[in-house]
Amino acid sequence: MRIVTTAGFWLLMGLTATAIAQDPGTVVEWANMKSTAPAGWKKETPTDKLGLRKAQFKLPKAEGDKDDAEVVVFYTPGGGGVEANLKRQLDTFAPAKGADKVDSTREKIQVGKYNAVYLDIKGTFLKKPFPMAKESTPFPDYRQIYVVFEDESGAVASVWLRGPAKTVEKHKKDFDAWVKNFK
């Protein structure tokens, strides 16, 4: 009887581990599209009070980094347009130590049926307690990948992957695939 109980325990543990390993991730709805986030992303309750954050995730830090990265999905009716949002994101960064400007690249991509802009920013992230605050806390060697577009209604849909540069690089491939899988 004891052997069956022990065998049953290990069978149950194996099935539980298999179920966890096969976790398909969280389905995210964004601008009338869906995509399943990678299983390793930890879903969090969105932290804004206005309901503009549609999904939020923590991504585990890379070896040697102090902080995790975050992915945040936004949907903003009346969000000010693509160019204003790109400028706002660039303004949250200062040049890296020794640089004379913020390092950024911009390209056009397709997200579902939408033409989007993909902005990759590197430098010192200036974290503010709220968007209009004058004071900020600098986080050197940070990176943000920001994707933004307008839907048919004129609402701005955007998502970012932001955190320490090594951690963002660690998750970039999964983030890019996830964004491109929105349908």
Biotite code that builds the C-alpha atoms (Angstrom):
import biotite.structure as struc

atoms = struc.array([
    struc.Atom([0.000, 0.000, 0.000], chain_id="A", res_id=1, res_name="MET", atom_name="CA", element="C"),
    struc.Atom([2.825, 2.405, 0.821], chain_id="A", res_id=2, res_name="ARG", atom_name="CA", element="C"),
    struc.Atom([4.514, 1.761, -2.573], chain_id="A", res_id=3, res_name="ILE", atom_name="CA", element="C"),
    struc.Atom([1.298, 2.666, -4.429], chain_id="A", res_id=4, res_name="VAL", atom_name="CA", element="C"),
    struc.Atom([0.962, 5.858, -2.402], chain_id="A", res_id=5, res_name="THR", atom_name="CA", element="C"),
    struc.Atom([4.578, 6.842, -3.128], chain_id="A", res_id=6, res_name="THR", atom_name="CA", element="C"),
    struc.Atom([4.197, 5.930, -6.809], chain_id="A", res_id=7, res_name="ALA", atom_name="CA", element="C"),
    struc.Atom([0.936, 7.865, -6.955], chain_id="A", res_id=8, res_name="GLY", atom_name="CA", element="C"),
    struc.Atom([2.607, 10.885, -5.404], chain_id="A", res_id=9, res_name="PHE", atom_name="CA", element="C"),
    struc.Atom([5.404, 10.879, -7.991], chain_id="A", res_id=10, res_name="TRP", atom_name="CA", element="C"),
    struc.Atom([2.912, 10.374, -10.816], chain_id="A", res_id=11, res_name="LEU", atom_name="CA", element="C"),
    struc.Atom([0.906, 13.362, -9.592], chain_id="A", res_id=12, res_name="LEU", atom_name="CA", element="C"),
    struc.Atom([4.100, 15.468, -9.294], chain_id="A", res_id=13, res_name="MET", atom_name="CA", element="C"),
    struc.Atom([5.085, 14.522, -12.848], chain_id="A", res_id=14, res_name="GLY", atom_name="CA", element="C"),
    struc.Atom([1.655, 15.431, -14.221], chain_id="A", res_id=15, res_name="LEU", atom_name="CA", element="C"),
    struc.Atom([1.715, 18.755, -12.372], chain_id="A", res_id=16, res_name="THR", atom_name="CA", element="C"),
    struc.Atom([5.193, 19.591, -13.715], chain_id="A", res_id=17, res_name="ALA", atom_name="CA", element="C"),
    struc.Atom([4.037, 18.695, -17.241], chain_id="A", res_id=18, res_name="THR", atom_name="CA", element="C"),
    struc.Atom([0.968, 20.918, -16.901], chain_id="A", res_id=19, res_name="ALA", atom_name="CA", element="C"),
    struc.Atom([3.132, 23.840, -15.748], chain_id="A", res_id=20, res_name="ILE", atom_name="CA", element="C"),
    struc.Atom([5.658, 23.289, -18.551], chain_id="A", res_id=21, res_name="ALA", atom_name="CA", element="C"),
    struc.Atom([2.835, 23.251, -21.097], chain_id="A", res_id=22, res_name="GLN", atom_name="CA", element="C"),
    struc.Atom([1.256, 26.509, -19.863], chain_id="A", res_id=23, res_name="ASP", atom_name="CA", element="C"),
    struc.Atom([0.339, 28.204, -23.131], chain_id="A", res_id=24, res_name="PRO", atom_name="CA", element="C"),
    struc.Atom([0.680, 31.758, -21.789], chain_id="A", res_id=25, res_name="GLY", atom_name="CA", element="C"),
    struc.Atom([-1.893, 34.521, -21.451], chain_id="A", res_id=26, res_name="THR", atom_name="CA", element="C"),
    struc.Atom([-4.114, 35.520, -24.359], chain_id="A", res_id=27, res_name="VAL", atom_name="CA", element="C"),
    struc.Atom([-3.995, 39.313, -24.732], chain_id="A", res_id=28, res_name="VAL", atom_name="CA", element="C"),
    struc.Atom([-6.686, 41.265, -26.566], chain_id="A", res_id=29, res_name="GLU", atom_name="CA", element="C"),
    struc.Atom([-5.500, 44.522, -28.107], chain_id="A", res_id=30, res_name="TRP", atom_name="CA", element="C"),
    struc.Atom([-7.145, 46.757, -30.752], chain_id="A", res_id=31, res_name="ALA", atom_name="CA", element="C"),
    struc.Atom([-9.622, 43.963, -31.624], chain_id="A", res_id=32, res_name="ASN", atom_name="CA", element="C"),
    struc.Atom([-6.773, 41.464, -32.099], chain_id="A", res_id=33, res_name="MET", atom_name="CA", element="C"),
    struc.Atom([-5.404, 38.617, -29.990], chain_id="A", res_id=34, res_name="LYS", atom_name="CA", element="C"),
    struc.Atom([-2.011, 37.044, -29.376], chain_id="A", res_id=35, res_name="SER", atom_name="CA", element="C"),
    struc.Atom([-0.764, 34.634, -26.729], chain_id="A", res_id=36, res_name="THR", atom_name="CA", element="C"),
    struc.Atom([2.051, 35.978, -24.557], chain_id="A", res_id=37, res_name="ALA", atom_name="CA", element="C"),
    struc.Atom([5.040, 33.699, -23.955], chain_id="A", res_id=38, res_name="PRO", atom_name="CA", element="C"),
    struc.Atom([4.478, 31.319, -21.037], chain_id="A", res_id=39, res_name="ALA", atom_name="CA", element="C"),
    struc.Atom([7.454, 32.660, -19.045], chain_id="A", res_id=40, res_name="GLY", atom_name="CA", element="C"),
    struc.Atom([5.954, 36.138, -18.747], chain_id="A", res_id=41, res_name="TRP", atom_name="CA", element="C"),
    struc.Atom([4.398, 36.775, -15.336], chain_id="A", res_id=42, res_name="LYS", atom_name="CA", element="C"),
    struc.Atom([0.993, 38.415, -15.753], chain_id="A", res_id=43, res_name="LYS", atom_name="CA", element="C"),
    struc.Atom([0.349, 41.332, -13.400], chain_id="A", res_id=44, res_name="GLU", atom_name="CA", element="C"),
    struc.Atom([-2.661, 43.473, -12.619], chain_id="A", res_id=45, res_name="THR", atom_name="CA", element="C"),
    struc.Atom([-2.343, 46.708, -14.647], chain_id="A", res_id=46, res_name="PRO", atom_name="CA", element="C"),
    struc.Atom([-1.249, 49.556, -12.379], chain_id="A", res_id=47, res_name="THR", atom_name="CA", element="C"),
    struc.Atom([-3.040, 52.540, -13.920], chain_id="A", res_id=48, res_name="ASP", atom_name="CA", element="C"),
    struc.Atom([-6.314, 53.903, -12.561], chain_id="A", res_id=49, res_name="LYS", atom_name="CA", element="C"),
    struc.Atom([-7.660, 55.104, -15.923], chain_id="A", res_id=50, res_name="LEU", atom_name="CA", element="C"),
    struc.Atom([-7.880, 51.647, -17.496], chain_id="A", res_id=51, res_name="GLY", atom_name="CA", element="C"),
    struc.Atom([-5.549, 52.488, -20.382], chain_id="A", res_id=52, res_name="LEU", atom_name="CA", element="C"),
    struc.Atom([-3.231, 49.575, -19.559], chain_id="A", res_id=53, res_name="ARG", atom_name="CA", element="C"),
    struc.Atom([-4.853, 46.513, -21.071], chain_id="A", res_id=54, res_name="LYS", atom_name="CA", element="C"),
    struc.Atom([-2.193, 44.026, -19.971], chain_id="A", res_id=55, res_name="ALA", atom_name="CA", element="C"),
    struc.Atom([1.010, 44.076, -17.958], chain_id="A", res_id=56, res_name="GLN", atom_name="CA", element="C"),
    struc.Atom([3.782, 41.494, -17.502], chain_id="A", res_id=57, res_name="PHE", atom_name="CA", element="C"),
    struc.Atom([7.067, 41.111, -15.596], chain_id="A", res_id=58, res_name="LYS", atom_name="CA", element="C"),
    struc.Atom([9.894, 39.402, -17.486], chain_id="A", res_id=59, res_name="LEU", atom_name="CA", element="C"),
    struc.Atom([12.752, 37.831, -15.523], chain_id="A", res_id=60, res_name="PRO", atom_name="CA", element="C"),
    struc.Atom([16.003, 39.761, -15.406], chain_id="A", res_id=61, res_name="LYS", atom_name="CA", element="C"),
    struc.Atom([19.111, 38.649, -17.235], chain_id="A", res_id=62, res_name="ALA", atom_name="CA", element="C"),
    struc.Atom([22.093, 37.479, -15.253], chain_id="A", res_id=63, res_name="GLU", atom_name="CA", element="C"),
    struc.Atom([23.897, 40.492, -13.801], chain_id="A", res_id=64, res_name="GLY", atom_name="CA", element="C"),
    struc.Atom([20.946, 42.903, -14.107], chain_id="A", res_id=65, res_name="ASP", atom_name="CA", element="C"),
    struc.Atom([19.312, 44.293, -10.963], chain_id="A", res_id=66, res_name="LYS", atom_name="CA", element="C"),
    struc.Atom([15.788, 44.667, -12.343], chain_id="A", res_id=67, res_name="ASP", atom_name="CA", element="C"),
    struc.Atom([13.232, 42.669, -14.286], chain_id="A", res_id=68, res_name="ASP", atom_name="CA", element="C"),
    struc.Atom([11.799, 44.080, -17.504], chain_id="A", res_id=69, res_name="ALA", atom_name="CA", element="C"),
    struc.Atom([8.158, 44.890, -18.066], chain_id="A", res_id=70, res_name="GLU", atom_name="CA", element="C"),
    struc.Atom([5.762, 44.641, -20.971], chain_id="A", res_id=71, res_name="VAL", atom_name="CA", element="C"),
    struc.Atom([2.760, 46.955, -20.916], chain_id="A", res_id=72, res_name="VAL", atom_name="CA", element="C"),
    struc.Atom([-0.048, 47.033, -23.485], chain_id="A", res_id=73, res_name="VAL", atom_name="CA", element="C"),
    struc.Atom([-1.995, 50.284, -23.925], chain_id="A", res_id=74, res_name="PHE", atom_name="CA", element="C"),
    struc.Atom([-5.155, 51.207, -25.804], chain_id="A", res_id=75, res_name="TYR", atom_name="CA", element="C"),
    struc.Atom([-5.864, 54.936, -25.681], chain_id="A", res_id=76, res_name="THR", atom_name="CA", element="C"),
    struc.Atom([-8.913, 56.464, -27.375], chain_id="A", res_id=77, res_name="PRO", atom_name="CA", element="C"),
    struc.Atom([-7.939, 60.041, -28.210], chain_id="A", res_id=78, res_name="GLY", atom_name="CA", element="C"),
    struc.Atom([-4.307, 59.177, -27.514], chain_id="A", res_id=79, res_name="GLY", atom_name="CA", element="C"),
    struc.Atom([-2.784, 62.083, -29.456], chain_id="A", res_id=80, res_name="GLY", atom_name="CA", element="C"),
    struc.Atom([-1.548, 60.230, -32.524], chain_id="A", res_id=81, res_name="GLY", atom_name="CA", element="C"),
    struc.Atom([1.481, 58.142, -33.355], chain_id="A", res_id=82, res_name="VAL", atom_name="CA", element="C"),
    struc.Atom([4.063, 60.939, -33.636], chain_id="A", res_id=83, res_name="GLU", atom_name="CA", element="C"),
    struc.Atom([3.108, 62.518, -30.290], chain_id="A", res_id=84, res_name="ALA", atom_name="CA", element="C"),
    struc.Atom([3.406, 59.116, -28.585], chain_id="A", res_id=85, res_name="ASN", atom_name="CA", element="C"),
    struc.Atom([6.798, 58.426, -30.185], chain_id="A", res_id=86, res_name="LEU", atom_name="CA", element="C"),
    struc.Atom([8.061, 61.809, -28.948], chain_id="A", res_id=87, res_name="LYS", atom_name="CA", element="C"),
    struc.Atom([6.693, 61.131, -25.454], chain_id="A", res_id=88, res_name="ARG", atom_name="CA", element="C"),
    struc.Atom([8.599, 57.839, -25.296], chain_id="A", res_id=89, res_name="GLN", atom_name="CA", element="C"),
    struc.Atom([11.836, 59.395, -26.546], chain_id="A", res_id=90, res_name="LEU", atom_name="CA", element="C"),
    struc.Atom([11.457, 62.122, -23.913], chain_id="A", res_id=91, res_name="ASP", atom_name="CA", element="C"),
    struc.Atom([11.505, 59.493, -21.139], chain_id="A", res_id=92, res_name="THR", atom_name="CA", element="C"),
    struc.Atom([15.170, 58.817, -21.962], chain_id="A", res_id=93, res_name="PHE", atom_name="CA", element="C"),
    struc.Atom([18.354, 60.852, -21.605], chain_id="A", res_id=94, res_name="ALA", atom_name="CA", element="C"),
    struc.Atom([21.590, 60.092, -23.456], chain_id="A", res_id=95, res_name="PRO", atom_name="CA", element="C"),
    struc.Atom([23.774, 57.361, -22.003], chain_id="A", res_id=96, res_name="ALA", atom_name="CA", element="C"),
    struc.Atom([26.803, 58.575, -20.055], chain_id="A", res_id=97, res_name="LYS", atom_name="CA", element="C"),
    struc.Atom([29.286, 60.048, -22.519], chain_id="A", res_id=98, res_name="GLY", atom_name="CA", element="C"),
    struc.Atom([26.781, 60.211, -25.410], chain_id="A", res_id=99, res_name="ALA", atom_name="CA", element="C"),
    struc.Atom([25.471, 63.452, -26.872], chain_id="A", res_id=100, res_name="ASP", atom_name="CA", element="C"),
    struc.Atom([22.033, 62.094, -27.798], chain_id="A", res_id=101, res_name="LYS", atom_name="CA", element="C"),
    struc.Atom([19.637, 59.246, -27.053], chain_id="A", res_id=102, res_name="VAL", atom_name="CA", element="C"),
    struc.Atom([20.357, 56.171, -29.173], chain_id="A", res_id=103, res_name="ASP", atom_name="CA", element="C"),
    struc.Atom([17.213, 55.203, -31.086], chain_id="A", res_id=104, res_name="SER", atom_name="CA", element="C"),
    struc.Atom([16.185, 53.444, -34.274], chain_id="A", res_id=105, res_name="THR", atom_name="CA", element="C"),
    struc.Atom([12.799, 53.539, -35.920], chain_id="A", res_id=106, res_name="ARG", atom_name="CA", element="C"),
    struc.Atom([11.228, 51.275, -38.515], chain_id="A", res_id=107, res_name="GLU", atom_name="CA", element="C"),
    struc.Atom([7.829, 50.459, -39.974], chain_id="A", res_id=108, res_name="LYS", atom_name="CA", element="C"),
    struc.Atom([6.305, 47.053, -39.206], chain_id="A", res_id=109, res_name="ILE", atom_name="CA", element="C"),
    struc.Atom([2.963, 45.324, -39.654], chain_id="A", res_id=110, res_name="GLN", atom_name="CA", element="C"),
    struc.Atom([0.868, 44.387, -36.596], chain_id="A", res_id=111, res_name="VAL", atom_name="CA", element="C"),
    struc.Atom([-2.135, 42.433, -37.812], chain_id="A", res_id=112, res_name="GLY", atom_name="CA", element="C"),
    struc.Atom([-3.771, 44.660, -40.418], chain_id="A", res_id=113, res_name="LYS", atom_name="CA", element="C"),
    struc.Atom([-2.194, 47.837, -39.025], chain_id="A", res_id=114, res_name="TYR", atom_name="CA", element="C"),
    struc.Atom([0.881, 49.764, -40.155], chain_id="A", res_id=115, res_name="ASN", atom_name="CA", element="C"),
    struc.Atom([2.894, 50.385, -37.016], chain_id="A", res_id=116, res_name="ALA", atom_name="CA", element="C"),
    struc.Atom([6.118, 52.064, -35.927], chain_id="A", res_id=117, res_name="VAL", atom_name="CA", element="C"),
    struc.Atom([8.760, 50.075, -34.035], chain_id="A", res_id=118, res_name="TYR", atom_name="CA", element="C"),
    struc.Atom([11.018, 52.319, -31.926], chain_id="A", res_id=119, res_name="LEU", atom_name="CA", element="C"),
    struc.Atom([14.084, 50.923, -30.147], chain_id="A", res_id=120, res_name="ASP", atom_name="CA", element="C"),
    struc.Atom([15.496, 53.353, -27.532], chain_id="A", res_id=121, res_name="ILE", atom_name="CA", element="C"),
    struc.Atom([18.719, 52.965, -25.512], chain_id="A", res_id=122, res_name="LYS", atom_name="CA", element="C"),
    struc.Atom([20.084, 55.269, -22.839], chain_id="A", res_id=123, res_name="GLY", atom_name="CA", element="C"),
    struc.Atom([19.205, 56.444, -19.336], chain_id="A", res_id=124, res_name="THR", atom_name="CA", element="C"),
    struc.Atom([15.535, 55.896, -18.516], chain_id="A", res_id=125, res_name="PHE", atom_name="CA", element="C"),
    struc.Atom([14.047, 58.769, -16.499], chain_id="A", res_id=126, res_name="LEU", atom_name="CA", element="C"),
    struc.Atom([11.397, 57.184, -14.301], chain_id="A", res_id=127, res_name="LYS", atom_name="CA", element="C"),
    struc.Atom([8.790, 59.608, -12.999], chain_id="A", res_id=128, res_name="LYS", atom_name="CA", element="C"),
    struc.Atom([6.277, 58.966, -10.207], chain_id="A", res_id=129, res_name="PRO", atom_name="CA", element="C"),
    struc.Atom([3.562, 60.162, -12.627], chain_id="A", res_id=130, res_name="PHE", atom_name="CA", element="C"),
    struc.Atom([3.761, 61.351, -16.265], chain_id="A", res_id=131, res_name="PRO", atom_name="CA", element="C"),
    struc.Atom([3.678, 65.126, -15.633], chain_id="A", res_id=132, res_name="MET", atom_name="CA", element="C"),
    struc.Atom([6.127, 65.078, -12.695], chain_id="A", res_id=133, res_name="ALA", atom_name="CA", element="C"),
    struc.Atom([9.186, 67.322, -12.988], chain_id="A", res_id=134, res_name="LYS", atom_name="CA", element="C"),
    struc.Atom([11.463, 65.078, -10.917], chain_id="A", res_id=135, res_name="GLU", atom_name="CA", element="C"),
    struc.Atom([12.667, 61.686, -12.122], chain_id="A", res_id=136, res_name="SER", atom_name="CA", element="C"),
    struc.Atom([14.931, 58.843, -11.072], chain_id="A", res_id=137, res_name="THR", atom_name="CA", element="C"),
    struc.Atom([17.610, 57.945, -13.642], chain_id="A", res_id=138, res_name="PRO", atom_name="CA", element="C"),
    struc.Atom([18.132, 54.296, -14.605], chain_id="A", res_id=139, res_name="PHE", atom_name="CA", element="C"),
    struc.Atom([21.295, 54.048, -16.725], chain_id="A", res_id=140, res_name="PRO", atom_name="CA", element="C"),
    struc.Atom([21.811, 51.389, -19.409], chain_id="A", res_id=141, res_name="ASP", atom_name="CA", element="C"),
    struc.Atom([18.100, 50.893, -20.034], chain_id="A", res_id=142, res_name="TYR", atom_name="CA", element="C"),
    struc.Atom([16.338, 50.001, -23.246], chain_id="A", res_id=143, res_name="ARG", atom_name="CA", element="C"),
    struc.Atom([12.769, 50.259, -24.462], chain_id="A", res_id=144, res_name="GLN", atom_name="CA", element="C"),
    struc.Atom([11.174, 48.729, -27.519], chain_id="A", res_id=145, res_name="ILE", atom_name="CA", element="C"),
    struc.Atom([7.972, 50.577, -28.326], chain_id="A", res_id=146, res_name="TYR", atom_name="CA", element="C"),
    struc.Atom([5.385, 49.634, -30.962], chain_id="A", res_id=147, res_name="VAL", atom_name="CA", element="C"),
    struc.Atom([2.563, 52.048, -31.798], chain_id="A", res_id=148, res_name="VAL", atom_name="CA", element="C"),
    struc.Atom([-0.244, 52.464, -34.341], chain_id="A", res_id=149, res_name="PHE", atom_name="CA", element="C"),
    struc.Atom([-3.703, 53.996, -34.711], chain_id="A", res_id=150, res_name="GLU", atom_name="CA", element="C"),
    struc.Atom([-6.756, 51.817, -35.331], chain_id="A", res_id=151, res_name="ASP", atom_name="CA", element="C"),
    struc.Atom([-9.765, 52.689, -37.517], chain_id="A", res_id=152, res_name="GLU", atom_name="CA", element="C"),
    struc.Atom([-11.350, 54.751, -34.732], chain_id="A", res_id=153, res_name="SER", atom_name="CA", element="C"),
    struc.Atom([-8.219, 56.866, -34.265], chain_id="A", res_id=154, res_name="GLY", atom_name="CA", element="C"),
    struc.Atom([-7.374, 55.254, -30.920], chain_id="A", res_id=155, res_name="ALA", atom_name="CA", element="C"),
    struc.Atom([-3.669, 54.779, -30.227], chain_id="A", res_id=156, res_name="VAL", atom_name="CA", element="C"),
    struc.Atom([-2.573, 51.215, -29.548], chain_id="A", res_id=157, res_name="ALA", atom_name="CA", element="C"),
    struc.Atom([0.909, 50.797, -28.122], chain_id="A", res_id=158, res_name="SER", atom_name="CA", element="C"),
    struc.Atom([3.059, 48.314, -26.271], chain_id="A", res_id=159, res_name="VAL", atom_name="CA", element="C"),
    struc.Atom([6.490, 48.519, -24.738], chain_id="A", res_id=160, res_name="TRP", atom_name="CA", element="C"),
    struc.Atom([9.161, 46.171, -23.517], chain_id="A", res_id=161, res_name="LEU", atom_name="CA", element="C"),
    struc.Atom([11.286, 48.199, -21.083], chain_id="A", res_id=162, res_name="ARG", atom_name="CA", element="C"),
    struc.Atom([14.055, 47.391, -18.617], chain_id="A", res_id=163, res_name="GLY", atom_name="CA", element="C"),
    struc.Atom([17.805, 46.956, -18.260], chain_id="A", res_id=164, res_name="PRO", atom_name="CA", element="C"),
    struc.Atom([19.420, 46.630, -21.701], chain_id="A", res_id=165, res_name="ALA", atom_name="CA", element="C"),
    struc.Atom([20.643, 43.031, -21.229], chain_id="A", res_id=166, res_name="LYS", atom_name="CA", element="C"),
    struc.Atom([17.239, 41.918, -19.954], chain_id="A", res_id=167, res_name="THR", atom_name="CA", element="C"),
    struc.Atom([15.411, 43.559, -22.859], chain_id="A", res_id=168, res_name="VAL", atom_name="CA", element="C"),
    struc.Atom([17.809, 41.878, -25.304], chain_id="A", res_id=169, res_name="GLU", atom_name="CA", element="C"),
    struc.Atom([17.146, 38.529, -23.584], chain_id="A", res_id=170, res_name="LYS", atom_name="CA", element="C"),
    struc.Atom([13.390, 38.875, -24.267], chain_id="A", res_id=171, res_name="HIS", atom_name="CA", element="C"),
    struc.Atom([13.452, 40.787, -27.571], chain_id="A", res_id=172, res_name="LYS", atom_name="CA", element="C"),
    struc.Atom([12.996, 37.778, -29.861], chain_id="A", res_id=173, res_name="LYS", atom_name="CA", element="C"),
    struc.Atom([9.906, 36.534, -27.942], chain_id="A", res_id=174, res_name="ASP", atom_name="CA", element="C"),
    struc.Atom([8.490, 40.070, -27.729], chain_id="A", res_id=175, res_name="PHE", atom_name="CA", element="C"),
    struc.Atom([8.909, 40.651, -31.472], chain_id="A", res_id=176, res_name="ASP", atom_name="CA", element="C"),
    struc.Atom([7.267, 37.318, -32.329], chain_id="A", res_id=177, res_name="ALA", atom_name="CA", element="C"),
    struc.Atom([4.394, 37.977, -29.917], chain_id="A", res_id=178, res_name="TRP", atom_name="CA", element="C"),
    struc.Atom([3.695, 41.438, -31.381], chain_id="A", res_id=179, res_name="VAL", atom_name="CA", element="C"),
    struc.Atom([3.782, 40.121, -34.954], chain_id="A", res_id=180, res_name="LYS", atom_name="CA", element="C"),
    struc.Atom([1.354, 37.310, -34.029], chain_id="A", res_id=181, res_name="ASN", atom_name="CA", element="C"),
    struc.Atom([-1.502, 39.685, -33.171], chain_id="A", res_id=182, res_name="PHE", atom_name="CA", element="C"),
    struc.Atom([-4.383, 38.860, -35.521], chain_id="A", res_id=183, res_name="LYS", atom_name="CA", element="C"),
])
